Each structure stands twice: as C-alpha cells, then as structure tokens.
Amino acid sequence: MGRPGVDLAYLVAAVAFILALKGLSSPRSARRGNLIGAAGAVLATVVVLTTEHLAHLPEILAVMVLGGGVGVLAARRVAMTAMPQLVALFNGVGGGAAALVAVLEFTGRGHQPLGTGAATVFAIVVGSVSFSGSALTFAKLQELMTTRPVVLPAGRWVSVGTAVAVLVAAAWLAATGGGSPATLVLVVLAVLALIFGVLFVLPVGGADVPIVISLLNAFTGLSVAASGYLLGNVLLIVAGTLVGASGTILTRLMAQAMGRPLTSTLFGAFQARDATAVTAGAADRPVRTGSPEDVAIMLGYARKVVLVPGYGLAVAQGQHALRELAELLVDRGVAVEYGIHPVAGRMPGHMNVLLAEANVPYDQLKEMDQANSEMSSTDVALVVGANDVVNPAARTSPGSPIYGMPILNVDQAQSIVFLKRSMRPGFAGIDNELLFDPKTTMLFGDAKDSLTKVVAAVKGL
C-alpha cells in the first residue's frame, strides 16, 4: 500500500471515530456507534502494523495478543454495575500508555526543540495525572476505599505546591530539551504528576466521582493527541482530540446535571461543612413499612405510576422484573413511565443501557425534566434502589454534599414507595429525609426479589 493509500485509510478511520461519537449520542444508535468506532480502530491498527517499519514487530504482536486477551476477559466478565469502574481503569491505562510513549521519545531523541519538548512534557504530565487519578476513581467506585471526599491536613496547599513543582519541572524540561540532568528531572516530573493525580481526585466523593472520570477521560485524549504529535501520526492527533473534546463537553454537561460548577465538584470539599449533624440519629427514627401485597394494591389501582430506577436495581439485576411489573400495570390501564436521572447508575446512560437489556420501550423513558413536570400528577412514585438522585436535601440542606444537584422530585407524588435493602445512606453518604415522610412506604429486601414478589401480588389482584 502506497502512502496515498495509507492516508486514505487513516481518513476512513478518522471518519469512523466521528461517526462513532455521533452514534453514542443516542441510546438507539449507541451499539452501532460502538461497532463503527471499533472498526475504525482495527483499521488504523492494521495499517500501522503493515505499513510502518517496526523494529520489534513479533514482540509488539505478542503484547497485543496478551493485552487483548486481558481486555476481552475483563469486558466479558464485568457486571453492568461495575461498568464505571471498568471505564475508569481502561481510561487510566490509556493515559499511562501515552505518558510512557512521551518518556521514551524524550529519552531516545536527544535534544529537542521547544515545541516538541513542550508536547512531550504535556503528554507526560497529563497522561500521568490521568493514570493515577483514574486508578483512584476505580478504588472509590469499587469501594476499596471510602467513597466520601478525603481532605488531607493542609491538603489545599499540598495540592497547590505539587502543581507548582510540576509546572516548574515541566517548564525546565521543555526549555532545555534534553541533556544528562534531564533524565533525573523527567523521573521527578513523572512522580510528581502521579502524586498530583491522587491529590486531584482524593477530595472528590459520592456522586461527583463519575464527573471526574469524564474529565480524566478528556485528559487521556489530550495526552494521546500530544503523543501523536511526537510520533508524527495524524490519526492519533485526530482521535485524541476527539476524545479530549467530547470528554470535556460531557464533563460540562454532567456538572450542569449536578447543578454546580466544575470547580465546586473538584474543590468543594475544601470548603464543605460537615453534614453529619443533619443525619445524626436518623437510624433510630421510625419509618412506615409495607408488604409486597400492600405495594401491589397501591400500584394496581393507581392511575399513573412513575418508576425511578437506581444503582440498587443494577446491583440486583432486577431490570427484567421491573419491566414485567410495568407491563402488568399497563395491561391494567395504569399509565407507566420511567424517570431517569442523568447520573442514575453512577454514569450517564448507565441506566438506559440497563433498561435496554430488558427491552424497555424507549418512549417510556423520561429524562429528569420531563418526569418532574408530571410528578405532581403521579399517584405513586416507585423508587427502586435509588437514593441520592431523589433526596430533597439537594434542595433544602446547604451543608449537604449533594446540595444544588437537580433531583427527581418524587416528593411531589401523592404516594412514594422505596425498595431498598436497608436504611443505609446512598453513595453520597447521607440519609434521605424522604424515607421518613408519612406518605412513604418502605419495602426492604433485594430489589429483584422484592419486585418479583410485587409482580406475583399484582397478578393476584
């Protein structure tokens, strides 16, 4: 294949990446978009392997087979509830790879001009921050550590000092462009960037973690674009820029969905007040509980029901039982809709994918604004495994970590039913006053098991 053929193949791959992003903008076309993007990536990889003069092709192929096997195994085994963790992990690997490429280019080229040196240190810094930050978000989402914000003593100043040190080392490396002392400074820069990635993510907790994943995804894209500049590969520049731009847009949209600026998400923990006083003693307060039969009667004789799925539904894999319940209610003449919060399930689109697995009709899925406009005319709001996204503290408690986040206003419904395992707080770590509302009925247990019992009771009406 001649050079024009290579350029044409890269152009086709770039167009495939753009079409993939377009497809991912809607649940209906997301699967097709993924396939188009994967096809573009395969095409680009094949072109590189067959047209570039690679010095260690057998070793490269062996590592690709090994890495591909690990990726396939991880993707096939991961549960839908763990998809955000997988995204964080894979994203971190991409950032780390871009940083390693930049390190090798810097140490192997000798003296570099200012522009190349700047691109190199940019890829090292941003890729390293993405790697360590993504690893920490994985630990938070996997609950290997606390999901709450972690504020170190003098954490703000430690973070600022580390950032300044990173900038100084990066500027020195870019200006000198190489030399014997540069290797030591390069190692120091990489270590400082890894530390800053950890400090960057530690103060973020609860429902804000997915926003940081999106931001780190944008970081990875930018570091890949910079490494593409170093390698003289236009397709890497295009692909990295697309990921960086789309990740930035998604981060902004998610921050808007949470109802506060990105700066508050990233640094709000340094000014946040302790919210424990709001929830103190909540575990000792009485709640109204019901049986599956009680819930079935409330739902079966309602005129309108809004189903609000959350992370607990995903954990229990109860989406099929929820769809069956909805179909039974529709057969009885009940108007049924699903109220979907933008970050229900911890990642944008996570809940849409979960319900799509159960063949829930798209026209029954209502975005938050649509669902809220109809909540006051709803007889029963059935909340399945959600907590933070319906917590009125987002509107009423300035000291709460979710204050300002738009929520699904299920408190405006005539009656509320909560399906929860226990009275434990949600991902944000705070209690929900709505659980103690006189018009709220609690049905404790695994979401799938509880829904199955409610389905059986509705059939018996």
N, C-alpha and C positions, 0 to 999 in steps of 0.2 A: 504494500500500500504506500503510495507516494505521500508527500507532505500535504497536498491538497485534500487527499482522502482522509488523512488524519484530522485536519482542520474541520472537514465536513462532519466527521464522526463526533468530534468534540462539540460542534454546534448542535447536532442532533441530541447529544446527551444533555447539553445546557437547556435546550427547549424542553426536554423531558422533565428536568428538575423544576422548571417554571410551571409546566402543566401539572406536576405532582402537587405543588403548593396550591394551585388553583383547585385541584380536586379535594385537597384536605380542608377546604373552606366550608364544606357541607358534609353532614353525615351520609347523605345519599351517595356522594361520589368519593368518599374518603378511601374506600377499598381500592377503587380504580386508580386514584391518585397515588396510593402506596405502590401499586404494581408498576405504574409508569415510572415513578422515581427509582424503583429497584432496577427496572430495565435500563434506565439511563446510567445508573451506577455500574451495572455489569458491562455495558458497552464501553464506558470510559476505562474500566479496569482492563478489559481485553485489549483495547487499543494500546494502552501503556505497555502491557506485557509483550505485545507482538511487534511494536514499532520502535520502542526505545532500546538503547543498547545498555542493558542492565548487567552489572558485573557479577552479581550473585543471584542469578535467577532461580536455581534449584532451592537455595535457602529461603528465598522470598516465597516461592510456591509452597514450601513445607510449612512456613509460618502462617501463610494464608489459610492453608487447609486446617491447621491446628486452631487458629483463631476463629475461622468459620464454623468449625465443629462446636467449639465452646459457645459461640453466639447462637447457633441453631438449637443446641441443647437448652440453653438458658431461656430462649424465646418460647420454646415449646412447653417447658415445664412451669414457667412463671404463671401464677394465678392472676386473674384480671385485677384483683385488689392490689397486687404488687407491681402493676404496670408503671406507676410513677417512679418507684424505686429503680426499675429497670431502665427507664428513660434517663434518670439521673446518673446511673452507673455507666451506661453506654456513652452518654454525653461527656462525662469526665474522661473516659478513655480517649475520646476524640481530641479533647483539649490537651491531654498529656502527650498524645502522638504528635500533634502539631508543635508542641514545645520541644520535644526530642529532635524532630527534624531541624528546627531552628538551631538547637545546640550543635548538632552535627555539622550543619552548614557553617556556623560561626567558627568552629574549631578546625574545619577542614579547608577553608578558603584562604586563610591568612588575612592580610589587611583588607578591609572592606571600605568602600566609600560611605559617606554619611547616610545616604538614602537606604542603602542595603543594610547598614548597621542598625538603623532605626527600625526597619521592618523586622530584623532578627530579634532585637530585644523586645519589641512589641509582641511577637509571637511567643517568645519565652515567658514573658510576664503574664500575658492574658491567658495563654494555654495552661500555665501552672496554677493560676488562680482558679480557672475552671476545673482543673483536675482535683485539687484538694477541696474546693468548695462543693463540688458535686459529690465527692466521697462523703462529706459531712452531711449533705442533704439526704443521701442514701441512708446513713446511720440514723438520722432523725425519723425519716419515714418508716424505716424498718423497726423503729423503736429500740434500737441498740443503745440509744442514749435518750435523755429526756427530750420530749418534743417542744418543751417550753423554751422561750428565749433564755440564753445564758449570757449574763453580763459579768465579765471578769472585773476584779478590782482595778480601777483606773483604766477600764477597757477601752474607753474612747481615745484616751491619749496613747495607749499602746498601739491601737489601730492606726492612729494618725502618724505616730513615729515610724511604724513599719512601712506605711505607704510612702513617707518621705524618704526613707532609706532605699526603698525600691526605685523611686524616681531618680535619686542621686546615682545609684549604681547603674541604672539603665542609661542615663544621660552620659555617664563617663564611658560606658562601653560603646555607645553609638558614636561618640565623638572621637574616641581613639581608634576604633575599627579593628582592633586586634592587638597582637603583641604578647609577650610572655606573661605580664601580670594579668592580662585579660582573662585567662582561664580561671584563675582564682576568683576574680570578681564575678565571672559568669556563674560559678558554683554558688557564691554568696547570693547573687541575684535570684537564682532559681529557688534556693532555700527560703529566702525572704518572701518571694512571691507565693510559695506554697503555704507559708505561715499566714500571710495576709489573706489567702483564700479561706483558711479556717476562721480567722478573726472576722472576716466579712460575713460568714454565714452563722456563726455562733449566736449573735443577738436576735436572729430571726427564728420565730417559732410558730406553732399552730398552723392555721390555715394559710399563713403567709409563705410557707416553705415552697409550695408549687410556683409561686411568683418568682422566687429566687432560682428555681430550676430553669424557668423560661429565660431569665436574664443570663444565667451561666451558659445556656444553650446558645444565646447570641454571642457570648464571649468566645465560645468554641468556634463558631462560624467565622468570626473576625480573625482569630488566630490561624485558622486554616487558610483564609484568604491571604494573610501575610506570608505564610509558608509557601503558598502558591506563587507569590511574587519572587520569593527567594529561589524557587526551583524553575522559574520561568514557565509555569504551567497555567495557561489562561483558564482552563476548566476549573482548577482548584480555586482560582480567584473568583470566578463566577459563582461556583457552588458555595464557597464560604461567605461571599457577600449576600447571597440569597438567604442563607441560614441566619446570618447576623441581622439582616433587615427584618425578616419575618419574626425572629425571636424577640427583637426589640419592640415590634408592633404588638406581638402577643403579650409581652410583659406590660406594656402600657395599658392594653385592654383589660388584663387581669387586675392591674392595680385600680383601674376605674371600677371594675366589678366589685372590688373590695371596699370601694368608697373612700379611698385616701390616696395621697400622692405616694410615688415610689420611695421617696426619701423617708417618709414615715414608716413604710414597711421595712426598710433596711436599717434605719437608725432610731426608730421609735422606742425601742426597748431601753435606750439610754435615758429617755425622759419619762417612761411609763411609770405610773403609780401602781402600787401593789393592789391587786384586785381580790385578794383572799378574803378581805373583810366583807365583800359583797356576798360571798358564798358560805361564810362561816356558819356551821350548824345546819346547813341545808339537808344533810343526810338524816337528821332527826325529825324533819318536818313530814307531816302526813301527806299522802297522795291518794287519789282515787284509782282503784284498780278495777279491772273487769275481766270477764272470761271471753273466750272466742265466740261463744254464743251471744254475749252482750254486744260485742263488736259487730257480729253478723247482722243483728237486728238493726243497729244504728245505720249500717251501710245499706242493707237490703231495702229499707223503707225510706231512704233519703231521695231527694230529687236530684241533688248534684253532689258529687264527691271529687275531691282533688287528692291525688296520690303524690306524696313527696318522698321520693327515694333518696337514700343517702349511703354513706360508706358501709354502714351496718348491713344493708341489703347486699352489697357486693361481697362482703366477708362471708355471709351466709349462703351466697349463690341462690338467692330467693327470687330472682327476676322472673323465672318461669311461673312460680306460684303467684306472683303479683299480677302477671299478665292474665293468668287464669281467673283470678279474682275479678279483675277489671272486665273480662268478657262476660262473666256471670252477672255482674251488676248491669252491664249494658243490655243483656238479654232481659233483665227485669225492668228495663225502661229508665235506668239511672244514667244521668249524664256524667261521664267519667273523663277526667283529664289528668295528665301528669305535670306537676310543677317542677321544673328543672332549674336549679340554681347554677350559675356559671362555674362554680368550683365544687359542686357536689361530686363526691368521689375523689376529691383531692386534686384532680387535674381537669382542665377544660375538655369537654367532650367525653370524659371517662364514663359518666352515667349514660350518655347517649349510646355509646358503644355497648355497654352492659345490657341496656334495654333492647338494642337492635339484635343482640344474640337471642333474645326471647321473642323476636318477631313482633314487637310492639309497634303499631302503626305510627308513622312519623307525625301524622296530623293530630295525634293525641298528646304529643309532647309540646308543652307550652313553656317558652322562656319566662324568666322571672317576672318581667314587666307585664306580660300577658296574663300570667297566673295571678299576680297581685291585683290586677284590675277586676278580677272576678271572684276574689277570695271572700269579699263581704256577702256575696250571694251564694256562698257554698254552705251546704248543710253540714258536711263532715270533711275535715282535712285529716287524712291518714298519713302520718309521718312514719316512715319505715327506715329506721337506722340512721336518721339524720339528727343533728343536734345544733351545731353552731350556725348552720345556714337558716335556722328558724328561730334563733334565740333573740328575744326582744332586747336583750342587753346591748345589742348593736345600735339600738336607737336611744336607750334610756340611761346607760351607765358609762359616763365619760372615762371612768377608770378601767373599763374593761379592755382586754387586748383586741376584741373584735369591734370596738366602738367605731361607728361610721361605716361599717360594712353593710351594703344593701342586703336585705334578707327576704325570704318568702314570708309574707305576713299571714301565717296560718292562725295567729291570734285573733284575726278578724273573722274567721269562720264561726259558724254557730256552735259547732262541737269539734273537739280535737281528739284524735286517738294516736297515742305514741306506742310504737312497737320497739322496745329496747330490751337488751339483755339485763341491764341493771340501771341503777341511778348514777353510775359513773359519769363524770363530765365528758364532753366531746374532745376533739383533737386540740382545741384551744386551751383546755384545762380549766374551764369554768362551768359552773352549774347553770341550768336553764330554768328561770323562774316560771316559764310556761308549763313545766311539769307539775307545778303546784297550783295551777289555775283551776278553779272549781269546774270549768267546762271541759277539762282534760281528763281522759281516761287512759290509764296505763295498762298495756298488755305485755308482761315480761316474758322473755324467752328468746331463743334463736329465731331470727326473722323468718327463715324458711319454714321452720316447724310451726311458728305461730300463724303464718299465712296459710299453710296447709290446713290447719285446724279451722281457721276462719272460712276458708273455701268450703270445707265439709259442712260447716254450720249454715252457710248461705244456701247450699244445695238442699238443706233440710227445711228451709223456710216454706 
